[in-house]
Amino acid sequence: MIGQLSNPASLKQIVMTTQTRDTIALFAIGSAAILAVFYADVDLGELFLSLLRRF
């Protein structure tokens, strides 16, 4: 029983549907568009560096 649980071949594979993939892609495209509009006058490289400095 323990050997079956530690065997990766016995684990059920998670399958992403086409609808889920498309939803994630649309969300990413929409998020990038919103950032481009809100921060059009800001240098995006400088914005990224400021975010990195916070952490």
Buried (B, 14 or more C-beta within 10 A) or exposed (E): EEEEEEEEEEEEEEEEEEEEEEEEEEEEEEEEEEEEEEEEEEEEEEEEEEEEEEE
